[in-house]
Each structure stands twice: as C-alpha cells, then as structure tokens.
C-alpha cells in the first residue's frame, strides 16, 4: 500500500491519500473539534498498523485514539486523566510509536518527556 496519512490538525481529522488519488479520505475525526469518540482536537502524530488501524495523538484532548479500518468512531487507548504531569496524565501528546513488543511510546510535548504504555 503506497498511501500517505496526514494529520490535518486544524481540521481535526486524519486523512488517507492513496497513490494517484485526487482526493483524500477521512479515516479519523472529521466531525469538527471536540472530545466525543467521533471527534479529535488538533491531532498530531499518526501511526498505521498492517491491518490499517489508525493510532493518533489527540493533542488537546490529552489522549491517544485507535480507529480500526473503516470505523466511524474511535476508541480511547490512553486517557490523559485530565491534562497534567503525573505518570497517568498527558499534556498535549504529539508523537507516537510502537516497538516490536507492542509497547506504545508517546511524545508528551508540554511535559517534555516520552511515556511508555502497555496497551495489549
């Protein structure tokens, strides 16, 4: 698959652009700014797994969301428990990555740290 995924943060959505496409497809968010399971608030980092599941840092909701391929709403996999600096909180997550063991690493911008989460 030669698709490109773009975090369109000012439009509160993640877009997928397939090779040669003239238009992108909304794969996460796209229902305006907000904190429901169909919305994002300035998404930043995006990772897509082999099944097409989209993982996104939802910056101003201080959470990490998972959107299975074709889903109309996501699920929260890391909840920031309100923003803050405690180990169970995030403050504007902006990047994410998985290691080969399935651990999730999150760049927590305003806390100036990388957090590790076991989401399996």
Rosetta blueprint (number, residue, H / E / L):
1 X L
2 X L
3 X L
4 X E
5 X E
6 X E
7 X E
8 X E
9 X H
10 X H
11 X H
12 X L
13 X E
14 X E
15 X E
16 X E
17 X E
18 X L
19 X L
20 X L
21 X L
22 X L
23 X L
24 X L
25 X E
26 X E
27 X E
28 X E
29 X E
30 X L
31 X L
32 X L
33 X E
34 X L
35 X L
36 X L
37 X L
38 X L
39 X L
40 X E
41 X L
42 X L
43 X E
44 X E
45 X E
46 X E
47 X E
48 X E
49 X L
50 X L
51 X L
52 X L
53 X L
54 X E
55 X E
56 X E
57 X E
58 X E
59 X H
60 X H
61 X H
62 X L
63 X E
64 X E
65 X E
66 X E
67 X E
68 X L
69 X L
70 X L
71 X L
72 X L
73 X L
74 X L
75 X E
76 X E
77 X E
78 X E
79 X E
80 X L
81 X L
82 X L
83 X L
84 X L
85 X L
86 X L
87 X L
88 X L
89 X L
90 X L
91 X L
92 X L
93 X E
94 X E
95 X E
96 X E
97 X E
98 X E
99 X L
100 X L
101 X L
102 X L
103 X E
104 X E
105 X E
106 X E
107 X E
108 X E
109 X H
110 X H
111 X H
112 X L
113 X E
114 X E
115 X E
116 X E
117 X E
118 X E
119 X L
120 X L
